[in-house]
Amino acid sequence: MPRDRQIKLVQALEEISALQNLTEHPNIKALSGEFTGWFRLRTGIYRSILQTRKGETEEVL
């Protein structure tokens, strides 16, 4: 992945880390079916697959 795209992806991940609900972000879509509980983050032409892990704090994996 080109360096500029890496920077944009890191920025997007930092942005969503502040959200209470991942689906509030315009570039995140909840997946369905077999992948219920997973989310897709669109950053340019790249897609990242995310899942939250709940414990003492909620984490994005």
MARTORDREN-526232 format. One record per atom (N, C-alpha, C, O): atom name; x, y, z; residue number from 1. Coordinates in pm, 1 decimal. Last residue first. Layout:
BEGIN
<site: CA, x: X, y: Y, z: Z, pos: NUM>
...
end
This chain:
BEGIN
<site: N, x: -1069.2, y: -420.5, z: 1608.8, pos: 61>
<site: CA, x: -966.2, y: -515.2, z: 1565.4, pos: 61>
<site: C, x: -946.7, y: -507.4, z: 1416.0, pos: 61>
<site: O, x: -863.8, y: -579.7, z: 1360.7, pos: 61>
<site: N, x: -1134.8, y: -180.1, z: 1840.1, pos: 60>
<site: CA, x: -1152.9, y: -214.8, z: 1700.1, pos: 60>
<site: C, x: -1037.6, y: -304.0, z: 1660.3, pos: 60>
<site: O, x: -921.2, y: -267.1, z: 1676.4, pos: 60>
<site: N, x: -1274.2, y: -216.2, z: 2165.6, pos: 59>
<site: CA, x: -1159.1, y: -204.7, z: 2077.6, pos: 59>
<site: C, x: -1199.9, y: -239.2, z: 1935.4, pos: 59>
<site: O, x: -1290.5, y: -319.7, z: 1914.3, pos: 59>
<site: N, x: -1410.6, y: -80.6, z: 2455.8, pos: 58>
<site: CA, x: -1439.5, y: -138.2, z: 2326.3, pos: 58>
<site: C, x: -1321.2, y: -113.0, z: 2233.8, pos: 58>
<site: O, x: -1272.9, y: -0.1, z: 2224.5, pos: 58>
<site: N, x: -1304.6, y: -184.0, z: 2780.1, pos: 57>
<site: CA, x: -1318.1, y: -81.1, z: 2677.9, pos: 57>
<site: C, x: -1347.6, y: -151.5, z: 2546.3, pos: 57>
<site: O, x: -1313.3, y: -268.3, z: 2528.3, pos: 57>
<site: N, x: -1354.7, y: -421.3, z: 2904.5, pos: 56>
<site: CA, x: -1358.3, y: -299.2, z: 2984.5, pos: 56>
<site: C, x: -1370.3, y: -177.9, z: 2893.2, pos: 56>
<site: O, x: -1438.5, y: -80.8, z: 2926.1, pos: 56>
<site: N, x: -1501.6, y: -535.7, z: 2616.0, pos: 55>
<site: CA, x: -1444.6, y: -574.9, z: 2743.5, pos: 55>
<site: C, x: -1459.1, y: -454.9, z: 2834.0, pos: 55>
<site: O, x: -1565.7, y: -393.5, z: 2839.3, pos: 55>
<site: N, x: -1560.0, y: -624.0, z: 2285.0, pos: 54>
<site: CA, x: -1608.4, y: -556.6, z: 2405.1, pos: 54>
<site: C, x: -1546.1, y: -619.9, z: 2529.3, pos: 54>
<site: O, x: -1540.1, y: -742.0, z: 2543.2, pos: 54>
<site: N, x: -1438.5, y: -547.5, z: 1979.1, pos: 53>
<site: CA, x: -1423.0, y: -644.8, z: 2087.6, pos: 53>
<site: C, x: -1460.9, y: -571.2, z: 2214.9, pos: 53>
<site: O, x: -1401.5, y: -468.9, z: 2248.7, pos: 53>
<site: N, x: -1549.4, y: -513.2, z: 1644.5, pos: 52>
<site: CA, x: -1528.1, y: -457.4, z: 1777.6, pos: 52>
<site: C, x: -1517.3, y: -570.7, z: 1878.4, pos: 52>
<site: O, x: -1579.5, y: -675.9, z: 1863.4, pos: 52>
<site: N, x: -1382.8, y: -546.0, z: 1339.2, pos: 51>
<site: CA, x: -1473.6, y: -605.7, z: 1436.1, pos: 51>
<site: C, x: -1445.0, y: -541.8, z: 1570.6, pos: 51>
<site: O, x: -1329.4, y: -519.1, z: 1606.1, pos: 51>
<site: N, x: -1340.9, y: -466.8, z: 992.1, pos: 50>
<site: CA, x: -1324.4, y: -437.1, z: 1133.3, pos: 50>
<site: C, x: -1422.7, y: -517.7, z: 1216.8, pos: 50>
<site: O, x: -1531.4, y: -552.8, z: 1171.0, pos: 50>
<site: N, x: -1164.8, y: -453.9, z: 696.9, pos: 49>
<site: CA, x: -1268.1, y: -525.9, z: 768.1, pos: 49>
<site: C, x: -1239.9, y: -511.3, z: 917.0, pos: 49>
<site: O, x: -1129.4, y: -539.5, z: 963.1, pos: 49>
<site: N, x: -1120.1, y: -203.9, z: 456.6, pos: 48>
<site: CA, x: -1068.7, y: -268.6, z: 577.0, pos: 48>
<site: C, x: -1186.3, y: -334.6, z: 646.7, pos: 48>
<site: O, x: -1294.9, y: -277.3, z: 654.3, pos: 48>
<site: N, x: -1049.4, y: -133.9, z: 124.0, pos: 47>
<site: CA, x: -1151.7, y: -171.2, z: 220.3, pos: 47>
<site: C, x: -1082.4, y: -242.4, z: 335.7, pos: 47>
<site: O, x: -997.6, y: -329.3, z: 315.3, pos: 47>
<site: N, x: -940.0, y: 124.7, z: -101.5, pos: 46>
<site: CA, x: -913.7, y: 14.6, z: -9.6, pos: 46>
<site: C, x: -1031.1, y: -8.7, z: 82.9, pos: 46>
<site: O, x: -1104.0, y: 84.5, z: 116.8, pos: 46>
<site: N, x: -966.4, y: 350.1, z: -245.4, pos: 45>
<site: CA, x: -996.4, y: 225.8, z: -316.4, pos: 45>
<site: C, x: -978.6, y: 103.3, z: -227.0, pos: 45>
<site: O, x: -999.7, y: -9.5, z: -271.6, pos: 45>
<site: N, x: -1065.8, y: 536.6, z: 32.4, pos: 44>
<site: CA, x: -1022.1, y: 542.4, z: -107.2, pos: 44>
<site: C, x: -1062.9, y: 414.7, z: -179.1, pos: 44>
<site: O, x: -1179.3, y: 375.0, z: -175.1, pos: 44>
<site: N, x: -1170.3, y: 333.7, z: 256.2, pos: 43>
<site: CA, x: -1072.0, y: 441.6, z: 254.9, pos: 43>
<site: C, x: -1014.0, y: 446.8, z: 114.3, pos: 43>
<site: O, x: -923.6, y: 370.2, z: 81.0, pos: 43>
<site: N, x: -1434.1, y: 193.7, z: 424.8, pos: 42>
<site: CA, x: -1386.5, y: 228.9, z: 291.2, pos: 42>
<site: C, x: -1293.3, y: 348.5, z: 303.9, pos: 42>
<site: O, x: -1332.5, y: 452.8, z: 356.3, pos: 42>
<site: N, x: -1474.7, y: -66.8, z: 641.9, pos: 41>
<site: CA, x: -1433.5, y: 73.2, z: 633.8, pos: 41>
<site: C, x: -1377.2, y: 96.3, z: 494.7, pos: 41>
<site: O, x: -1284.5, y: 27.6, z: 451.7, pos: 41>
<site: N, x: -1721.1, y: -283.1, z: 751.4, pos: 40>
<site: CA, x: -1630.0, y: -251.5, z: 640.8, pos: 40>
<site: C, x: -1602.9, y: -102.3, z: 642.8, pos: 40>
<site: O, x: -1695.4, y: -21.1, z: 645.2, pos: 40>
<site: N, x: -1759.0, y: -500.5, z: 1036.5, pos: 39>
<site: CA, x: -1783.4, y: -376.6, z: 964.7, pos: 39>
<site: C, x: -1680.6, y: -358.8, z: 854.5, pos: 39>
<site: O, x: -1569.3, y: -410.9, z: 861.4, pos: 39>
<site: N, x: -1934.9, y: -764.4, z: 1207.6, pos: 38>
<site: CA, x: -1816.2, y: -710.6, z: 1141.1, pos: 38>
<site: C, x: -1856.8, y: -586.8, z: 1063.2, pos: 38>
<site: O, x: -1973.5, y: -569.5, z: 1028.1, pos: 38>
<site: N, x: -2178.7, y: -849.3, z: 1285.0, pos: 37>
<site: CA, x: -2087.8, y: -806.7, z: 1391.0, pos: 37>
<site: C, x: -1956.4, y: -753.6, z: 1338.1, pos: 37>
<site: O, x: -1874.5, y: -703.1, z: 1414.9, pos: 37>
<site: N, x: -2211.0, y: -1095.4, z: 1037.8, pos: 36>
<site: CA, x: -2279.7, y: -1006.8, z: 1131.4, pos: 36>
<site: C, x: -2185.7, y: -976.0, z: 1247.8, pos: 36>
<site: O, x: -2121.2, y: -1065.7, z: 1302.1, pos: 36>
<site: N, x: -2118.9, y: -1263.2, z: 837.1, pos: 35>
<site: CA, x: -2027.4, y: -1163.1, z: 892.2, pos: 35>
<site: C, x: -2096.9, y: -1060.4, z: 981.3, pos: 35>
<site: O, x: -2046.2, y: -949.6, z: 998.4, pos: 35>
<site: N, x: -2322.8, y: -1416.3, z: 739.0, pos: 34>
<site: CA, x: -2215.2, y: -1485.7, z: 809.6, pos: 34>
<site: C, x: -2122.4, y: -1388.3, z: 882.2, pos: 34>
<site: O, x: -2055.1, y: -1426.4, z: 977.9, pos: 34>
<site: N, x: -2526.3, y: -1133.8, z: 733.6, pos: 33>
<site: CA, x: -2515.7, y: -1276.9, z: 709.9, pos: 33>
<site: C, x: -2410.2, y: -1340.4, z: 798.4, pos: 33>
<site: O, x: -2409.4, y: -1319.7, z: 919.7, pos: 33>
<site: N, x: -2340.4, y: -823.7, z: 689.0, pos: 32>
<site: CA, x: -2454.7, y: -906.0, z: 728.5, pos: 32>
<site: C, x: -2427.8, y: -1052.7, z: 700.9, pos: 32>
<site: O, x: -2321.5, y: -1090.5, z: 651.7, pos: 32>
<site: N, x: -2162.9, y: -533.8, z: 806.6, pos: 31>
<site: CA, x: -2176.8, y: -649.2, z: 719.2, pos: 31>
<site: C, x: -2290.4, y: -736.0, z: 771.7, pos: 31>
<site: O, x: -2331.3, y: -722.2, z: 887.0, pos: 31>
<site: N, x: -2205.9, y: -184.8, z: 815.6, pos: 30>
<site: CA, x: -2216.0, y: -311.2, z: 887.1, pos: 30>
<site: C, x: -2233.1, y: -424.1, z: 785.7, pos: 30>
<site: O, x: -2309.4, y: -410.8, z: 689.9, pos: 30>
<site: N, x: -1976.4, y: 48.6, z: 694.5, pos: 29>
<site: CA, x: -2100.8, y: -22.8, z: 669.1, pos: 29>
<site: C, x: -2096.4, y: -154.2, z: 746.6, pos: 29>
<site: O, x: -1996.4, y: -225.9, z: 743.7, pos: 29>
<site: N, x: -1835.5, y: 366.7, z: 692.6, pos: 28>
<site: CA, x: -1841.5, y: 235.0, z: 757.0, pos: 28>
<site: C, x: -1978.5, y: 174.4, z: 733.2, pos: 28>
<site: O, x: -2081.6, y: 239.7, z: 749.3, pos: 28>
<site: N, x: -1826.5, y: 625.3, z: 609.1, pos: 27>
<site: CA, x: -1755.5, y: 525.7, z: 527.5, pos: 27>
<site: C, x: -1751.9, y: 387.5, z: 591.1, pos: 27>
<site: O, x: -1674.8, y: 301.2, z: 549.1, pos: 27>
<site: N, x: -1958.8, y: 787.5, z: 797.6, pos: 26>
<site: CA, x: -2016.6, y: 771.3, z: 663.6, pos: 26>
<site: C, x: -1948.7, y: 664.0, z: 577.8, pos: 26>
<site: O, x: -2009.4, y: 616.3, z: 481.9, pos: 26>
<site: N, x: -2012.0, y: 667.6, z: 1126.4, pos: 25>
<site: CA, x: -1913.2, y: 714.2, z: 1028.3, pos: 25>
<site: C, x: -1967.6, y: 688.6, z: 887.7, pos: 25>
<site: O, x: -2017.5, y: 579.4, z: 860.5, pos: 25>
<site: N, x: -2197.4, y: 536.5, z: 1275.5, pos: 24>
<site: CA, x: -2212.2, y: 682.1, z: 1263.0, pos: 24>
<site: C, x: -2118.6, y: 739.2, z: 1156.6, pos: 24>
<site: O, x: -2143.6, y: 847.2, z: 1103.0, pos: 24>
<site: N, x: -2128.4, y: 275.2, z: 1309.2, pos: 23>
<site: CA, x: -2211.9, y: 306.1, z: 1192.9, pos: 23>
<site: C, x: -2242.0, y: 454.9, z: 1180.1, pos: 23>
<site: O, x: -2306.0, y: 496.1, z: 1083.4, pos: 23>
<site: N, x: -1990.5, y: 265.3, z: 1552.5, pos: 22>
<site: CA, x: -1915.4, y: 265.7, z: 1426.8, pos: 22>
<site: C, x: -1999.9, y: 306.6, z: 1306.8, pos: 22>
<site: O, x: -1948.3, y: 366.6, z: 1212.5, pos: 22>
<site: N, x: -2054.4, y: 464.1, z: 1820.1, pos: 21>
<site: CA, x: -2119.0, y: 367.5, z: 1731.7, pos: 21>
<site: C, x: -2049.3, y: 374.8, z: 1595.6, pos: 21>
<site: O, x: -2049.6, y: 479.7, z: 1531.3, pos: 21>
<site: N, x: -1883.4, y: 638.5, z: 1938.3, pos: 20>
<site: CA, x: -1953.1, y: 543.5, z: 2024.5, pos: 20>
<site: C, x: -2013.1, y: 430.4, z: 1941.3, pos: 20>
<site: O, x: -2021.5, y: 316.1, z: 1986.3, pos: 20>
<site: N, x: -1562.7, y: 730.7, z: 1806.4, pos: 19>
<site: CA, x: -1707.0, y: 714.3, z: 1791.5, pos: 19>
<site: C, x: -1762.9, y: 613.0, z: 1890.9, pos: 19>
<site: O, x: -1697.4, y: 514.0, z: 1923.5, pos: 19>
<site: N, x: -1291.2, y: 736.2, z: 1813.5, pos: 18>
<site: CA, x: -1360.4, y: 829.6, z: 1902.2, pos: 18>
<site: C, x: -1512.6, y: 811.7, z: 1897.4, pos: 18>
<site: O, x: -1583.7, y: 872.5, z: 1977.3, pos: 18>
<site: N, x: -1208.4, y: 569.3, z: 1615.0, pos: 17>
<site: CA, x: -1184.3, y: 524.9, z: 1752.6, pos: 17>
<site: C, x: -1256.1, y: 614.3, z: 1853.1, pos: 17>
<site: O, x: -1279.5, y: 572.6, z: 1966.5, pos: 17>
<site: N, x: -1243.5, y: 698.0, z: 1376.9, pos: 16>
<site: CA, x: -1351.3, y: 610.3, z: 1423.1, pos: 16>
<site: C, x: -1330.0, y: 562.4, z: 1566.0, pos: 16>
<site: O, x: -1425.0, y: 519.2, z: 1631.3, pos: 16>
<site: N, x: -999.7, y: 841.5, z: 1365.3, pos: 15>
<site: CA, x: -1127.6, y: 912.1, z: 1366.1, pos: 15>
<site: C, x: -1239.6, y: 822.9, z: 1421.2, pos: 15>
<site: O, x: -1320.6, y: 867.5, z: 1502.6, pos: 15>
<site: N, x: -811.3, y: 641.1, z: 1348.1, pos: 14>
<site: CA, x: -809.1, y: 730.2, z: 1464.1, pos: 14>
<site: C, x: -942.4, y: 803.5, z: 1478.4, pos: 14>
<site: O, x: -991.4, y: 824.7, z: 1589.3, pos: 14>
<site: N, x: -883.6, y: 539.8, z: 1098.8, pos: 13>
<site: CA, x: -895.1, y: 454.7, z: 1217.6, pos: 13>
<site: C, x: -893.5, y: 537.7, z: 1344.8, pos: 13>
<site: O, x: -966.6, y: 508.0, z: 1439.2, pos: 13>
<site: N, x: -820.9, y: 759.3, z: 935.6, pos: 12>
<site: CA, x: -959.3, y: 711.6, z: 942.9, pos: 12>
<site: C, x: -979.6, y: 624.5, z: 1066.8, pos: 12>
<site: O, x: -1082.9, y: 634.9, z: 1133.0, pos: 12>
<site: N, x: -542.7, y: 770.2, z: 974.0, pos: 11>
<site: CA, x: -626.1, y: 884.1, z: 1012.3, pos: 11>
<site: C, x: -772.6, y: 841.4, z: 1028.1, pos: 11>
<site: O, x: -839.9, y: 882.7, z: 1122.5, pos: 11>
<site: N, x: -469.7, y: 524.6, z: 860.4, pos: 10>
<site: CA, x: -443.4, y: 549.6, z: 1002.8, pos: 10>
<site: C, x: -529.7, y: 665.3, z: 1052.6, pos: 10>
<site: O, x: -584.3, y: 658.3, z: 1162.8, pos: 10>
<site: N, x: -544.6, y: 579.0, z: 594.3, pos: 9>
<site: CA, x: -607.4, y: 469.8, z: 668.2, pos: 9>
<site: C, x: -588.9, y: 489.4, z: 818.7, pos: 9>
<site: O, x: -683.6, y: 472.3, z: 895.5, pos: 9>
<site: N, x: -374.3, y: 788.7, z: 526.1, pos: 8>
<site: CA, x: -518.8, y: 810.7, z: 525.5, pos: 8>
<site: C, x: -591.5, y: 702.5, z: 604.6, pos: 8>
<site: O, x: -689.1, y: 731.0, z: 674.0, pos: 8>
<site: N, x: -126.8, y: 654.4, z: 545.3, pos: 7>
<site: CA, x: -154.1, y: 768.2, z: 632.8, pos: 7>
<site: C, x: -304.3, y: 794.3, z: 640.6, pos: 7>
<site: O, x: -357.0, y: 819.4, z: 749.0, pos: 7>
<site: N, x: -154.8, y: 470.0, z: 338.2, pos: 6>
<site: CA, x: -135.5, y: 423.4, z: 475.4, pos: 6>
<site: C, x: -171.0, y: 533.8, z: 574.6, pos: 6>
<site: O, x: -237.2, y: 509.0, z: 675.4, pos: 6>
<site: N, x: -162.2, y: 640.2, z: 121.3, pos: 5>
<site: CA, x: -283.4, y: 563.8, z: 154.3, pos: 5>
<site: C, x: -274.5, y: 509.1, z: 297.0, pos: 5>
<site: O, x: -374.9, y: 502.9, z: 367.9, pos: 5>
<site: N, x: 100.9, y: 731.1, z: 120.3, pos: 4>
<site: CA, x: -7.7, y: 828.0, z: 139.7, pos: 4>
<site: C, x: -138.6, y: 758.8, z: 176.6, pos: 4>
<site: O, x: -217.3, y: 812.6, z: 254.4, pos: 4>
<site: N, x: 243.1, y: 486.9, z: 71.1, pos: 3>
<site: CA, x: 256.6, y: 557.7, z: 199.0, pos: 3>
<site: C, x: 142.0, y: 656.9, z: 223.2, pos: 3>
<site: O, x: 91.4, y: 665.9, z: 335.0, pos: 3>
<site: N, x: 62.3, y: 218.3, z: -87.6, pos: 2>
<site: CA, x: 142.2, y: 340.4, z: -91.5, pos: 2>
<site: C, x: 136.7, y: 416.9, z: 41.4, pos: 2>
<site: O, x: 37.2, y: 411.3, z: 113.6, pos: 2>
<site: N, x: 84.9, y: -116.6, z: 0.0, pos: 1>
<site: CA, x: 0.0, y: 0.0, z: 0.0, pos: 1>
<site: C, x: 89.9, y: 123.5, z: 0.0, pos: 1>
<site: O, x: 183.6, y: 131.8, z: 79.4, pos: 1>
end
